[in-house]
């Protein structure tokens, strides 16, 4: 049986409470269980996983990640949102927190890139529904014009249909 999907990710962070506040307030995760000061397990809204994100404290003295700058390591995690309206809302929250570091149109996805309080990069994306993809789809990277994409696809159009979510009959 091949791998089906990512069940959860675990991150080492300096301060669990600071990271919990960021992921719950900025991205809408909820705490499932925690060990104060040491670990927390969070679940994304609508998820059926027992947790989607684990956070383990390594302490304030921990150095910055060096992944991608001369060391092997994870580049980023990507979370999917249901609508472009939600992507726009999250973009604003990330801007307010000075966490947003980029926004790209990849053709098949519309993506935001941000850093958490420890500088770990993550992506939040909306996937163009399969029925709306052109026959000769190409993956590209150009600046994201979120307002133009909302005008094109609609703020409330469900994303990922036929791609990451089953197409409706």
C-alpha positions as CSV (number, residue, x, y, z in Angstrom):
1,X,0.0,0.0,0.0
2,X,1.6,3.3,-1.0
3,X,1.6,6.4,1.3
4,X,-1.7,8.2,1.2
5,X,-1.1,11.6,2.8
6,X,0.8,13.4,5.6
7,X,-0.8,12.6,9.0
8,X,1.1,15.1,11.1
9,X,4.3,17.2,11.4
10,X,6.5,17.7,14.5
11,X,8.6,20.8,15.0
12,X,11.3,21.6,17.6
13,X,10.7,25.1,18.9
14,X,12.3,27.4,21.5
15,X,9.1,28.2,23.4
16,X,6.0,26.0,23.2
17,X,3.5,28.5,24.5
18,X,4.8,31.2,22.1
19,X,4.5,28.7,19.2
20,X,1.0,27.5,20.3
21,X,-0.2,31.1,20.4
22,X,1.1,31.7,16.9
23,X,-0.3,28.6,15.3
24,X,-3.7,28.9,17.1
25,X,-4.1,32.6,16.5
26,X,-2.7,32.9,13.0
27,X,-3.7,29.6,11.4
28,X,-6.6,28.4,13.5
29,X,-5.1,25.3,15.0
30,X,-6.6,24.1,18.3
31,X,-4.7,22.5,21.2
32,X,-5.6,18.8,21.7
33,X,-3.2,18.2,24.6
34,X,-0.1,19.7,26.0
35,X,2.6,19.3,28.6
36,X,3.2,22.9,29.8
37,X,6.6,24.2,28.8
38,X,7.5,21.0,27.0
39,X,5.1,19.9,24.3
40,X,1.8,20.5,22.6
41,X,-0.3,18.7,20.0
42,X,-2.5,20.8,17.8
43,X,-5.3,19.9,15.3
44,X,-6.4,21.8,12.2
45,X,-10.0,22.8,12.0
46,X,-12.0,20.1,10.2
47,X,-9.2,17.5,10.6
48,X,-10.0,13.9,11.7
49,X,-6.3,13.3,12.8
50,X,-5.7,13.0,16.5
51,X,-3.2,15.9,15.9
52,X,-1.7,17.6,12.8
53,X,1.1,19.5,14.4
54,X,3.3,18.5,17.3
55,X,5.5,21.1,19.0
56,X,8.5,20.2,21.3
57,X,10.4,22.7,23.3
58,X,14.2,22.7,23.0
59,X,14.8,26.0,24.9
60,X,15.6,29.6,24.3
61,X,19.3,28.9,23.8
62,X,18.6,26.8,20.6
63,X,20.3,28.2,17.5
64,X,18.5,29.1,14.3
65,X,17.7,26.5,11.7
66,X,20.4,26.2,9.1
67,X,18.4,24.1,6.6
68,X,18.9,25.2,3.1
69,X,21.9,27.3,4.0
70,X,24.6,24.7,4.0
71,X,22.8,22.0,5.9
72,X,20.2,19.4,4.9
73,X,16.8,19.8,6.4
74,X,13.1,20.4,5.8
75,X,12.4,23.5,3.7
76,X,8.8,24.0,4.7
77,X,5.4,22.5,5.4
78,X,2.3,23.5,3.4
79,X,-1.3,23.7,4.7
80,X,-4.3,24.0,2.4
81,X,-7.2,26.3,2.9
82,X,-10.7,25.8,1.4
83,X,-11.3,29.2,-0.2
84,X,-9.5,32.3,-1.5
85,X,-11.4,34.3,1.1
86,X,-9.7,32.3,3.8
87,X,-6.3,32.7,2.1
88,X,-6.8,36.5,2.0
89,X,-7.8,36.5,5.7
90,X,-4.7,34.5,6.6
91,X,-2.5,36.8,4.5
92,X,-3.8,39.8,6.6
93,X,-3.2,38.0,9.9
94,X,0.3,37.1,8.8
95,X,1.0,40.7,7.6
96,X,-0.2,42.0,11.0
97,X,2.3,39.6,12.7
98,X,5.1,40.6,10.4
99,X,5.3,36.9,9.5
100,X,4.5,37.0,5.7
101,X,7.6,36.6,3.6
102,X,6.1,35.9,0.1
103,X,3.1,35.2,-2.0
104,X,3.3,33.2,-5.2
105,X,1.0,32.1,-8.0
106,X,2.2,28.6,-9.0
107,X,-0.5,28.2,-11.7
108,X,-2.1,25.2,-9.9
109,X,-1.9,26.8,-6.5
110,X,-2.0,30.2,-4.9
111,X,0.4,30.3,-2.0
112,X,1.5,32.4,0.9
113,X,4.9,31.9,2.6
114,X,5.6,32.9,6.2
115,X,7.9,32.3,9.1
116,X,6.8,31.2,12.6
117,X,8.3,32.8,15.7
118,X,11.4,30.5,15.4
119,X,11.9,31.4,11.8
120,X,10.6,28.1,10.4
121,X,9.0,28.6,7.0
122,X,5.6,27.3,6.1
123,X,3.2,27.7,3.2
124,X,-0.6,28.2,3.2
125,X,-2.1,27.5,-0.2
126,X,-5.4,27.3,-2.1
127,X,-5.5,24.7,-4.9
128,X,-7.2,25.5,-8.1
129,X,-10.1,23.0,-8.6
130,X,-9.3,20.3,-11.2
131,X,-12.2,21.4,-13.4
132,X,-10.8,24.9,-13.6
133,X,-7.3,23.9,-14.6
134,X,-6.3,24.4,-18.2
135,X,-5.7,21.2,-20.2
136,X,-2.0,22.1,-20.5
137,X,-1.4,23.0,-16.9
138,X,2.1,24.2,-16.1
139,X,3.6,24.9,-12.7
140,X,5.2,28.3,-12.5
141,X,6.2,30.8,-9.9
142,X,5.1,34.4,-10.4
143,X,4.0,37.1,-7.9
144,X,0.5,36.4,-6.5
145,X,-2.2,39.0,-7.2
146,X,-4.8,37.7,-4.7
147,X,-7.4,40.3,-5.6
148,X,-7.2,39.2,-9.3
149,X,-7.4,35.5,-8.4
150,X,-10.5,36.3,-6.2
151,X,-12.1,38.1,-9.2
152,X,-11.2,35.2,-11.5
153,X,-12.3,32.2,-9.3
154,X,-14.5,33.8,-6.7
155,X,-13.8,34.3,-3.0
156,X,-15.9,31.4,-1.8
157,X,-15.0,28.8,-4.5
158,X,-13.9,25.6,-2.8
159,X,-10.3,24.7,-3.7
160,X,-8.7,21.4,-4.3
161,X,-11.9,19.7,-5.7
162,X,-10.7,16.8,-7.8
163,X,-7.2,17.5,-6.7
164,X,-6.8,16.9,-2.9
165,X,-10.6,16.5,-2.3
166,X,-12.8,14.1,-4.2
167,X,-14.9,15.7,-7.0
168,X,-18.6,15.7,-6.3
169,X,-20.6,13.3,-8.4
